[in-house]
Amino acid sequence: MDKVGIYEFMAEPFHCDFSQRLFMGHLGNHMLNAADFHSTDRGFGMRYLMTIQRSWVLSRLAIEMEEMPKMYTKFNVETWVESAMRYFTSRNFRVVDNEGKVYGYGRSIWAMIDTETRQPTDIFAIDNGAINNWIVKDKECPIEKGGRVKMDEGAKLVRTIDTYYNDVDINGHINSVKYIEHVLDLWDQQWYMAHRIKRFEIAYVAEAHQGDRLSFFLQQTAEHEYCVRICKDGDKECCRSKVVFSPWK
């Protein structure tokens, strides 16, 4: 089995926005599914981990796109493990069509947790460190890694929302992709008619659960660059995000 997994998806019409291009949230979901397909096929995926009270949780995700696939377009998400440490592993993505056109790339950091204690657990304890057999160090991923999202007291509270059943994933906490969607909803359709998302970053800090109220603090940090801090119960930080826009040409 090849170390790089390749999985085909399609930009389904109801997964696209008014511009007939794939929503960023759905692309993120495809990347997460590709990660699970890849790890499951190689023996360290969720299907096996949940039998031993373990689970993967996403810690960081950065996606940088030159273009989003248009409606009905078939495309591939390639994914591979770049490195592994005791408590974290890095996984990369490339979004490309069958003719070799590259839409963009992604970088992610994952932790493995004990589903009972919710604490990080030793990745190398799974099948005697078998994940090391799947590391690919020579495949290019030319985008920057996600860095620390820096914000100060100038961030303004712009929205507070409730969370419900559909916000929760198989790990029992608010779904990683739901955070992406909630962040990108801070801008309206009029804004997206003039701007596209060039780069999206998110770093998860603490879990939130159904019933938690999420508060969104927004700060512009550069031209076309915005940072968002999401807190539950008013001040307990759950995650931070950075969005870099590019005006439509």
Backbone as CSV, one residue per row, in Angstrom:
resi,resn,N_x,N_y,N_z,CA_x,CA_y,CA_z,C_x,C_y,C_z
1,MET,0.842,-1.193,0.000,0.000,0.000,0.000,0.880,1.248,0.000
2,ASP,0.528,2.200,-0.859,1.321,3.411,-0.982,1.216,4.242,0.302
3,LYS,2.276,4.981,0.607,2.263,5.810,1.808,1.342,7.023,1.661
4,VAL,1.129,7.449,0.431,0.247,8.583,0.159,-1.129,8.057,-0.239
5,GLY,-2.157,8.520,0.446,-3.520,8.144,0.096,-4.122,9.146,-0.871
6,ILE,-4.895,8.662,-1.842,-5.559,9.530,-2.823,-7.039,9.177,-2.826
7,TYR,-7.888,10.171,-2.555,-9.324,9.925,-2.401,-10.102,10.916,-3.255
8,GLU,-11.034,10.388,-4.044,-11.791,11.234,-4.958,-13.063,11.761,-4.302
9,PHE,-13.318,13.028,-4.525,-14.539,13.680,-4.068,-15.124,14.479,-5.231
10,MET,-16.316,15.010,-5.029,-16.934,15.872,-6.017,-17.502,17.100,-5.321
11,ALA,-17.399,18.233,-5.985,-18.015,19.453,-5.462,-19.512,19.362,-5.728
12,GLU,-20.221,18.723,-4.803,-21.654,18.509,-4.984,-22.386,19.841,-4.936
13,PRO,-23.451,19.986,-5.731,-24.084,21.302,-5.877,-24.536,21.930,-4.566
14,PHE,-25.024,21.125,-3.619,-25.500,21.716,-2.368,-24.402,21.812,-1.314
15,HIS,-23.159,21.563,-1.742,-21.989,21.837,-0.924,-21.250,23.071,-1.443
16,CYS,-21.869,23.781,-2.382,-21.257,24.963,-2.995,-22.021,26.222,-2.615
17,ASP,-21.330,27.361,-2.683,-21.962,28.629,-2.337,-22.562,29.291,-3.574
18,PHE,-22.936,30.558,-3.437,-23.603,31.279,-4.524,-22.727,31.408,-5.768
19,SER,-21.388,31.294,-5.605,-20.471,31.399,-6.746,-20.274,30.056,-7.451
20,GLN,-20.990,29.039,-6.974,-20.896,27.672,-7.513,-19.525,27.060,-7.261
21,ARG,-18.875,27.510,-6.184,-17.607,26.928,-5.748,-17.798,26.277,-4.391
22,LEU,-16.998,25.261,-4.118,-17.107,24.493,-2.886,-16.920,25.384,-1.662
23,PHE,-17.780,25.216,-0.662,-17.594,25.887,0.613,-16.287,25.426,1.265
24,MET,-15.589,26.337,1.941,-14.366,25.975,2.663,-14.648,24.925,3.732
25,GLY,-15.788,25.037,4.406,-16.118,24.048,5.429,-16.223,22.648,4.865
26,HIS,-16.838,22.509,3.683,-16.960,21.184,3.074,-15.602,20.664,2.606
27,LEU,-14.736,21.557,2.131,-13.381,21.121,1.783,-12.660,20.605,3.025
28,GLY,-12.795,21.337,4.142,-12.194,20.871,5.384,-12.724,19.514,5.788
29,ASN,-14.022,19.297,5.593,-14.622,18.006,5.921,-14.055,16.898,5.037
30,HIS,-13.857,17.182,3.742,-13.253,16.201,2.840,-11.832,15.865,3.282
31,MET,-11.087,16.860,3.712,-9.721,16.603,4.188,-9.732,15.699,5.421
32,LEU,-10.646,15.975,6.349,-10.726,15.148,7.547,-11.151,13.725,7.212
33,ASN,-12.070,13.572,6.255,-12.466,12.231,5.828,-11.301,11.509,5.168
34,ALA,-10.554,12.225,4.318,-9.386,11.607,3.674,-8.375,11.144,4.718
35,ALA,-8.180,11.962,5.764,-7.259,11.578,6.841,-7.723,10.290,7.514
36,ASP,-9.031,10.178,7.739,-9.552,8.975,8.389,-9.454,7.767,7.467
37,PHE,-9.783,7.934,6.173,-9.674,6.819,5.237,-8.228,6.314,5.189
38,HIS,-7.290,7.259,5.126,-5.872,6.906,5.034,-5.410,6.146,6.274
39,SER,-5.742,6.676,7.457,-5.283,6.035,8.694,-6.007,4.705,8.936
40,THR,-7.279,4.628,8.586,-8.022,3.373,8.779,-7.468,2.273,7.888
41,ASP,-7.198,2.589,6.626,-6.645,1.602,5.701,-5.308,1.060,6.181
42,ARG,-4.590,1.848,6.989,-3.244,1.467,7.408,-3.178,1.031,8.871
43,GLY,-4.345,0.869,9.497,-4.403,0.228,10.802,-4.350,1.121,12.011
44,PHE,-4.373,2.461,11.824,-4.353,3.336,13.006,-5.445,4.395,12.910
45,GLY,-6.571,4.012,12.337,-7.686,4.930,12.184,-8.704,4.818,13.294
46,MET,-9.761,5.607,13.172,-10.778,5.691,14.215,-11.489,4.353,14.450
47,ARG,-11.708,3.599,13.382,-12.433,2.330,13.531,-11.753,1.435,14.557
48,TYR,-10.420,1.357,14.484,-9.679,0.551,15.457,-9.523,1.282,16.784
49,LEU,-9.174,2.560,16.735,-8.877,3.290,17.970,-10.053,3.300,18.940
50,MET,-11.268,3.390,18.420,-12.421,3.470,19.321,-12.669,2.154,20.059
51,THR,-12.101,1.065,19.571,-12.218,-0.211,20.300,-11.288,-0.264,21.503
52,ILE,-10.312,0.645,21.556,-9.373,0.670,22.683,-9.431,2.016,23.420
53,GLN,-10.594,2.684,23.315,-10.827,3.956,24.007,-9.797,5.030,23.633
54,ARG,-9.503,5.093,22.347,-8.614,6.128,21.836,-9.304,6.842,20.677
55,SER,-8.840,8.054,20.369,-9.402,8.784,19.239,-8.413,9.840,18.779
56,TRP,-8.456,10.142,17.482,-7.709,11.282,16.962,-8.527,12.553,17.161
57,VAL,-7.871,13.623,17.556,-8.526,14.939,17.593,-7.634,15.929,16.856
58,LEU,-8.278,16.799,16.104,-7.555,17.796,15.325,-7.081,18.914,16.241
59,SER,-5.802,19.254,16.135,-5.228,20.324,16.947,-5.053,21.615,16.147
60,ARG,-4.563,21.490,14.921,-4.375,22.653,14.059,-4.697,22.285,12.617
61,LEU,-5.187,23.258,11.877,-5.445,23.054,10.457,-5.169,24.366,9.726
62,ALA,-4.417,24.276,8.637,-4.170,25.421,7.761,-4.467,24.984,6.332
63,ILE,-5.283,25.758,5.636,-5.634,25.466,4.250,-5.337,26.710,3.427
64,GLU,-4.620,26.523,2.333,-4.305,27.631,1.440,-4.695,27.239,0.024
65,MET,-5.580,28.020,-0.586,-6.148,27.654,-1.880,-5.908,28.754,-2.913
66,GLU,-5.547,28.341,-4.121,-5.490,29.253,-5.250,-6.853,29.354,-5.916
67,GLU,-7.629,28.286,-5.783,-8.962,28.246,-6.383,-9.749,27.142,-5.697
68,MET,-11.054,27.329,-5.561,-11.908,26.277,-5.024,-12.552,25.522,-6.180
69,PRO,-12.694,24.202,-6.067,-13.359,23.432,-7.134,-14.777,23.937,-7.380
70,LYS,-15.141,23.976,-8.649,-16.478,24.422,-9.022,-17.475,23.273,-8.968
71,MET,-18.731,23.628,-8.943,-19.832,22.671,-8.836,-19.696,21.551,-9.862
72,TYR,-19.888,20.326,-9.401,-19.827,19.079,-10.173,-18.409,18.651,-10.541
73,THR,-17.402,19.436,-10.161,-16.022,19.058,-10.462,-15.581,17.910,-9.567
74,LYS,-14.981,16.893,-10.173,-14.371,15.822,-9.394,-12.920,16.189,-9.121
75,PHE,-12.486,15.932,-7.901,-11.118,16.263,-7.518,-10.623,15.243,-6.498
76,ASN,-9.322,15.220,-6.321,-8.704,14.284,-5.374,-8.113,15.045,-4.189
77,VAL,-8.255,14.455,-3.027,-7.518,14.918,-1.852,-6.437,13.887,-1.568
78,GLU,-5.198,14.297,-1.748,-4.066,13.444,-1.393,-3.675,13.755,0.046
79,THR,-3.292,12.734,0.792,-2.894,12.974,2.183,-1.785,12.028,2.593
80,TRP,-0.913,12.521,3.443,0.210,11.723,3.915,0.684,12.256,5.270
81,VAL,1.324,11.373,6.038,1.879,11.738,7.342,3.279,12.288,7.119
82,GLU,3.518,13.507,7.572,4.824,14.134,7.389,5.783,13.802,8.528
83,SER,5.259,13.715,9.756,6.102,13.408,10.910,5.225,12.918,12.046
84,ALA,5.851,12.275,13.023,5.131,11.799,14.199,6.012,11.947,15.429
85,MET,5.404,12.433,16.507,6.048,12.506,17.803,5.178,11.723,18.782
86,ARG,5.560,11.720,20.030,4.848,10.885,20.998,3.380,11.281,21.117
87,TYR,3.104,12.587,21.147,1.735,13.037,21.392,1.084,13.732,20.201
88,PHE,1.870,14.062,19.173,1.310,14.768,18.020,1.857,14.196,16.718
89,THR,1.052,14.284,15.684,1.512,13.900,14.354,1.071,14.966,13.364
90,SER,1.894,15.206,12.352,1.548,16.196,11.327,1.156,15.468,10.041
91,ARG,0.100,15.943,9.438,-0.450,15.334,8.222,-0.711,16.452,7.204
92,ASN,-0.316,16.201,5.958,-0.480,17.191,4.902,-1.516,16.743,3.877
93,PHE,-1.959,17.707,3.073,-2.967,17.449,2.045,-2.611,18.220,0.769
94,ARG,-2.997,17.642,-0.364,-2.939,18.356,-1.639,-4.262,18.129,-2.343
95,VAL,-4.855,19.206,-2.854,-6.123,19.122,-3.577,-5.817,19.299,-5.061
96,VAL,-6.126,18.292,-5.867,-5.696,18.271,-7.257,-6.728,17.537,-8.105
97,ASP,-6.880,17.928,-9.383,-7.806,17.185,-10.236,-7.071,16.082,-10.993
98,ASN,-7.795,15.332,-11.804,-7.210,14.177,-12.486,-6.222,14.571,-13.575
99,GLU,-6.259,15.836,-14.000,-5.314,16.309,-15.012,-4.075,16.955,-14.390
100,GLY,-4.009,16.966,-13.074,-2.840,17.508,-12.404,-2.955,18.956,-11.968
101,LYS,-4.121,19.572,-12.183,-4.316,20.950,-11.734,-4.392,20.983,-10.217
102,VAL,-3.535,21.787,-9.588,-3.488,21.874,-8.129,-4.349,23.052,-7.670
103,TYR,-5.338,22.768,-6.838,-6.192,23.811,-6.274,-5.568,24.427,-5.027
104,GLY,-4.886,23.600,-4.233,-4.307,24.118,-3.003,-3.785,23.005,-2.116
105,TYR,-3.388,23.400,-0.903,-2.748,22.477,0.036,-3.298,22.681,1.441
106,GLY,-3.044,21.711,2.281,-3.412,21.819,3.682,-2.340,21.218,4.570
107,ARG,-2.243,21.747,5.778,-1.363,21.184,6.811,-2.184,21.009,8.080
108,SER,-1.945,19.928,8.792,-2.702,19.681,10.024,-1.824,19.037,11.081
109,ILE,-2.212,19.266,12.326,-1.579,18.622,13.477,-2.677,17.887,14.242
110,TRP,-2.399,16.639,14.614,-3.376,15.808,15.318,-2.778,15.292,16.613
111,ALA,-3.641,15.129,17.609,-3.276,14.469,18.865,-4.139,13.228,19.021
112,MET,-3.619,12.241,19.727,-4.411,11.065,20.077,-4.780,11.180,21.556
113,ILE,-6.073,11.028,21.861,-6.501,11.153,23.250,-7.124,9.854,23.748
114,ASP,-7.108,9.698,25.065,-7.872,8.659,25.749,-9.299,9.177,25.864
115,THR,-10.262,8.455,25.314,-11.639,8.964,25.272,-12.303,8.988,26.645
116,GLU,-11.733,8.338,27.641,-12.296,8.379,28.988,-11.709,9.529,29.802
117,THR,-10.386,9.687,29.769,-9.742,10.754,30.540,-9.671,12.066,29.774
118,ARG,-9.835,12.003,28.432,-9.730,13.149,27.526,-8.317,13.717,27.503
119,GLN,-7.331,12.946,27.941,-5.940,13.389,27.971,-5.164,12.810,26.786
120,PRO,-4.112,13.521,26.326,-3.277,12.978,25.245,-2.658,11.649,25.641
121,THR,-2.488,10.777,24.659,-1.906,9.471,24.919,-0.832,9.172,23.879
122,ASP,0.006,8.193,24.158,1.190,7.886,23.357,0.799,7.294,22.002
123,ILE,1.095,8.037,20.923,0.809,7.557,19.572,1.627,6.305,19.254
124,PHE,2.863,6.245,19.739,3.744,5.121,19.407,3.348,3.824,20.116
125,ALA,2.402,3.918,21.069,1.928,2.705,21.739,0.999,1.892,20.844
126,ILE,0.509,2.499,19.754,-0.393,1.806,18.836,0.413,0.955,17.878
127,ASP,0.235,-0.361,17.983,0.899,-1.318,17.085,2.402,-1.089,17.012
128,ASN,3.002,-0.905,18.191,4.456,-0.734,18.297,5.006,0.380,17.410
129,GLY,4.263,1.490,17.379,4.741,2.642,16.621,4.642,2.484,15.123
130,ALA,3.643,1.727,14.652,3.519,1.437,13.222,3.345,2.683,12.367
131,ILE,2.881,3.776,12.966,2.703,5.000,12.184,4.014,5.451,11.539
132,ASN,5.145,5.098,12.168,6.445,5.476,11.614,6.693,4.857,10.246
133,ASN,6.011,3.747,9.959,6.193,3.076,8.667,5.548,3.849,7.521
134,TRP,4.723,4.842,7.844,3.953,5.539,6.816,4.377,6.995,6.645
135,ILE,5.457,7.388,7.293,5.905,8.775,7.193,6.531,9.053,5.827
136,VAL,6.137,10.183,5.251,6.676,10.631,3.958,7.353,11.981,4.186
137,LYS,8.652,12.042,3.980,9.400,13.273,4.247,9.763,14.045,2.987
138,ASP,9.605,13.423,1.822,10.099,14.052,0.592,8.991,14.522,-0.345
139,LYS,7.715,14.550,0.127,6.629,15.057,-0.704,6.377,16.513,-0.336
140,GLU,6.372,17.368,-1.335,6.288,18.805,-1.097,4.908,19.234,-0.627
141,CYS,4.919,20.119,0.364,3.715,20.842,0.775,4.157,22.285,0.958
142,PRO,4.010,23.119,-0.084,4.697,24.415,-0.128,4.066,25.546,0.673
143,ILE,3.038,25.268,1.470,2.432,26.343,2.262,3.053,26.366,3.657
144,GLU,2.947,27.522,4.297,3.492,27.657,5.646,2.676,26.847,6.653
145,LYS,3.361,26.383,7.687,2.662,25.732,8.783,1.821,26.766,9.530
146,GLY,0.783,26.291,10.178,-0.023,27.188,10.999,0.782,27.692,12.177
147,GLY,0.776,28.998,12.380,1.511,29.577,13.500,0.575,29.988,14.617
148,ARG,1.124,30.625,15.616,0.299,31.107,16.720,-0.505,32.315,16.245
149,VAL,-1.798,32.270,16.448,-2.670,33.376,16.057,-2.599,34.444,17.146
150,LYS,-1.972,35.568,16.814,-1.725,36.606,17.810,-2.842,37.645,17.789
151,MET,-3.438,37.863,18.957,-4.486,38.867,19.122,-4.228,39.625,20.417
152,ASP,-4.799,40.820,20.506,-4.639,41.592,21.737,-6.000,42.060,22.236
153,GLU,-5.984,43.011,23.143,-7.231,43.466,23.752,-8.107,44.265,22.785
154,GLY,-7.582,44.527,21.587,-8.360,45.271,20.611,-9.438,44.452,19.926
155,ALA,-9.452,43.134,20.165,-10.475,42.282,19.551,-11.851,42.632,20.110
156,LYS,-12.839,42.715,19.235,-14.188,43.104,19.635,-15.148,41.919,19.556
157,LEU,-16.009,41.815,20.552,-17.052,40.794,20.534,-18.036,41.132,19.408
158,VAL,-18.196,40.197,18.461,-19.064,40.470,17.310,-20.250,39.521,17.225
159,ARG,-20.197,38.404,17.913,-21.320,37.470,17.839,-21.251,36.469,18.987
160,THR,-22.418,36.047,19.476,-22.521,34.957,20.442,-23.605,34.011,19.945
161,ILE,-23.301,32.706,19.938,-24.257,31.721,19.409,-24.432,30.576,20.399
162,ASP,-25.562,29.906,20.289,-25.806,28.676,21.038,-25.339,27.480,20.216
163,THR,-25.100,26.362,20.882,-24.694,25.133,20.184,-25.733,24.046,20.432
164,TYR,-25.896,23.188,19.419,-26.963,22.192,19.439,-26.445,20.834,18.980
165,TYR,-27.372,19.894,18.876,-27.073,18.519,18.481,-26.209,18.439,17.224
166,ASN,-26.554,19.203,16.182,-25.840,19.114,14.914,-24.436,19.701,14.955
167,ASP,-24.072,20.341,16.053,-22.716,20.870,16.199,-21.742,19.830,16.755
168,VAL,-22.253,18.687,17.204,-21.435,17.723,17.957,-20.992,16.575,17.059
169,ASP,-19.726,16.144,17.197,-19.200,15.053,16.376,-19.068,13.759,17.168
170,ILE,-18.396,12.759,16.564,-18.312,11.433,17.183,-17.491,11.428,18.462
171,ASN,-16.684,12.464,18.673,-15.913,12.562,19.914,-16.705,13.228,21.041
172,GLY,-17.941,13.646,20.743,-18.783,14.224,21.777,-18.563,15.696,22.037
173,HIS,-17.710,16.339,21.232,-17.505,17.773,21.393,-17.866,18.499,20.097
174,ILE,-17.809,19.830,20.129,-18.191,20.597,18.949,-17.267,20.232,17.789
175,ASN,-17.885,19.937,16.657,-17.184,19.473,15.461,-16.173,20.515,14.977
176,SER,-14.993,20.035,14.579,-13.933,20.924,14.090,-14.404,21.778,12.925
177,VAL,-15.152,21.174,12.015,-15.606,21.895,10.826,-16.681,22.924,11.180
178,LYS,-17.480,22.649,12.203,-18.493,23.622,12.609,-17.859,24.939,13.034
179,TYR,-16.699,24.860,13.706,-15.994,26.088,14.065,-15.624,26.874,12.808
180,ILE,-15.138,26.155,11.779,-14.764,26.808,10.527,-15.966,27.537,9.941
181,GLU,-17.097,26.857,9.886,-18.302,27.464,9.316,-18.748,28.680,10.126
182,HIS,-18.723,28.556,11.451,-19.149,29.677,12.301,-18.232,30.891,12.118
183,VAL,-16.912,30.639,11.989,-15.975,31.745,11.779,-16.267,32.440,10.449
184,LEU,-16.421,31.668,9.389,-16.602,32.260,8.068,-17.963,32.924,7.913
185,ASP,-18.908,32.590,8.782,-20.211,33.263,8.776,-20.144,34.681,9.352
186,LEU,-18.995,35.067,9.891,-18.868,36.425,10.421,-18.871,37.470,9.301
187,TRP,-18.650,37.031,8.059,-18.724,37.919,6.904,-19.931,37.511,6.058
188,ASP,-20.587,38.479,5.460,-21.818,38.180,4.737,-21.559,37.922,3.251
189,GLN,-22.631,37.597,2.543,-22.518,37.249,1.129,-21.936,38.402,0.315
190,GLN,-22.298,39.632,0.680,-21.784,40.794,-0.040,-20.260,40.835,0.013
191,TRP,-19.704,40.503,1.187,-18.243,40.476,1.331,-17.643,39.417,0.421
192,TYR,-18.244,38.228,0.393,-17.691,37.132,-0.409,-17.895,37.355,-1.903
193,MET,-18.792,38.247,-2.285,-18.922,38.599,-3.690,-17.713,39.406,-4.158
194,ALA,-16.988,40.015,-3.220,-15.815,40.826,-3.556,-14.501,40.201,-3.109
195,HIS,-14.558,39.165,-2.258,-13.337,38.563,-1.710,-13.436,37.037,-1.728
196,ARG,-12.297,36.406,-1.933,-12.225,34.952,-1.775,-11.314,34.637,-0.595
197,ILE,-11.453,33.430,-0.053,-10.600,32.991,1.049,-9.305,32.435,0.462
198,LYS,-8.212,33.092,0.758,-6.911,32.623,0.272,-6.287,31.625,1.238
199,ARG,-6.376,31.934,2.527,-5.786,31.052,3.540,-6.670,31.066,4.777
200,PHE,-6.835,29.884,5.348,-7.608,29.748,6.577,-6.792,28.933,7.563
201,GLU,-6.677,29.425,8.797,-5.986,28.695,9.863,-6.896,28.598,11.073
202,ILE,-6.789,27.484,11.786,-7.503,27.361,13.052,-6.679,26.491,13.996
203,ALA,-6.621,26.897,15.243,-5.907,26.152,16.285,-6.875,25.917,17.436
204,TYR,-7.038,24.666,17.807,-8.001,24.292,18.841,-7.295,24.236,20.190
205,VAL,-7.924,24.854,21.181,-7.310,25.010,22.500,-8.014,24.155,23.550
206,ALA,-9.330,24.201,23.589,-10.104,23.460,24.594,-11.417,23.006,23.972
207,GLU,-11.988,21.946,24.525,-13.229,21.395,24.004,-14.425,22.252,24.413
208,ALA,-15.407,22.297,23.533,-16.718,22.842,23.867,-17.745,21.761,23.574
209,HIS,-18.894,21.835,24.227,-19.899,20.778,24.128,-21.273,21.373,23.867
210,GLN,-22.201,20.507,23.484,-23.561,20.968,23.234,-24.076,21.756,24.433
211,GLY,-24.690,22.881,24.145,-25.222,23.736,25.197,-24.316,24.890,25.566
212,ASP,-23.005,24.770,25.245,-22.099,25.895,25.507,-22.433,27.052,24.573
213,ARG,-22.376,28.255,25.096,-22.531,29.457,24.268,-21.149,29.915,23.824
214,LEU,-20.999,30.097,22.511,-19.714,30.478,21.944,-19.723,31.961,21.590
215,SER,-18.694,32.661,22.052,-18.539,34.085,21.762,-17.374,34.278,20.794
216,PHE,-17.565,35.141,19.804,-16.584,35.351,18.744,-16.031,36.772,18.846
217,PHE,-14.707,36.862,18.993,-14.015,38.137,19.088,-13.183,38.323,17.813
218,LEU,-13.379,39.435,17.126,-12.772,39.668,15.819,-11.805,40.836,15.878
219,GLN,-10.668,40.680,15.180,-9.682,41.755,15.100,-9.014,41.719,13.734
220,GLN,-8.945,42.870,13.065,-8.197,42.949,11.809,-6.736,43.160,12.156
221,THR,-5.855,42.308,11.616,-4.444,42.336,11.979,-3.537,42.761,10.832
222,ALA,-4.063,42.858,9.619,-3.322,43.339,8.454,-4.333,43.566,7.340
223,GLU,-3.876,44.099,6.230,-4.789,44.286,5.106,-5.292,42.929,4.636
224,HIS,-6.589,42.767,4.581,-7.249,41.523,4.161,-7.016,40.356,5.138
225,GLU,-6.483,40.632,6.346,-6.210,39.569,7.327,-6.988,39.843,8.607
226,TYR,-7.674,38.810,9.084,-8.497,38.935,10.286,-8.237,37.745,11.209
227,CYS,-8.247,37.997,12.499,-8.096,36.942,13.496,-9.360,36.865,14.351
228,VAL,-9.679,35.650,14.756,-10.896,35.406,15.521,-10.551,34.545,16.729
229,ARG,-11.041,34.952,17.885,-10.918,34.152,19.108,-12.311,33.683,19.494
230,ILE,-12.451,32.375,19.736,-13.747,31.812,20.126,-13.652,31.351,21.574
231,CYS,-14.583,31.841,22.403,-14.597,31.484,23.815,-15.953,30.891,24.184
232,LYS,-15.940,30.025,25.165,-17.196,29.532,25.733,-17.360,30.141,27.120
233,ASP,-18.592,30.250,27.548,-18.895,30.835,28.854,-18.275,32.222,29.005
234,GLY,-18.153,32.918,27.884,-17.687,34.298,27.917,-16.200,34.494,27.811
235,ASP,-15.392,33.702,28.561,-13.963,33.988,28.592,-13.051,32.774,28.511
236,LYS,-13.582,31.557,28.455,-12.731,30.369,28.348,-12.455,30.080,26.883
237,GLU,-11.214,30.253,26.468,-10.877,30.152,25.047,-10.951,28.712,24.541
238,CYS,-11.630,28.543,23.405,-11.744,27.228,22.758,-10.803,27.104,21.568
239,CYS,-10.713,28.159,20.761,-9.831,28.105,19.603,-9.587,29.508,19.067
240,ARG,-8.586,29.592,18.193,-8.277,30.837,17.496,-8.161,30.537,16.004
241,SER,-8.513,31.527,15.210,-8.505,31.340,13.768,-7.946,32.585,13.092
242,LYS,-7.352,32.384,11.927,-6.892,33.486,11.094,-7.420,33.264,9.685
243,VAL,-7.981,34.325,9.097,-8.491,34.245,7.733,-7.813,35.327,6.903
244,VAL,-7.225,34.913,5.783,-6.611,35.841,4.838,-7.447,35.833,3.567
245,PHE,-7.963,37.000,3.218,-8.790,37.134,2.022,-7.974,37.706,0.873
246,SER,-8.468,37.489,-0.335,-7.891,38.103,-1.527,-9.035,38.662,-2.356
247,PRO,-8.953,39.929,-2.778,-10.023,40.480,-3.605,-10.133,39.718,-4.923
248,TRP,-11.349,39.535,-5.383,-11.547,38.897,-6.689,-10.943,39.788,-7.772
249,LYS,-10.284,39.149,-8.707,-9.681,39.914,-9.817,-10.696,40.031,-10.954
